[in-house]
Amino acid sequence: MKELNLKKCMKCNTLVRVLEECNCDDGNLMCCGEKMQSVIANSTDAAVEKHVPVYEKLGDNIKITVPHVMEEKHYIEYIFVVYENEVIEKHFTFSFEPSLVVPYESGMKIYSYCNLHGLWEKEVE
């Protein structure tokens, strides 16, 4: 299964999805003059039930939603879907409901990214 690898600048909040990790000694991504930090799913102290994505099977597809407020200063910014060989990402602004329909694959992982509370993960059965 592919892994979702995100890095974040702690100064300006820039978020980067890493396609392949660099293994050299100085291969750290930099932003604002500092090393970008790895974003770890489900590691923030926040309401789990409002951040973890939920899904509903619809035949060969699943509908992903996140029961989160969508306000100008606090919203779900991304949904990521990680398959065996592919990653799908969908960006949202506060004026849109975080919802996405994608093909179903057993064992796939779905993620939501809150602009204030970070990354949240759920494995699809």
Disulfide bonds with the S-S distance in Angstrom:
none
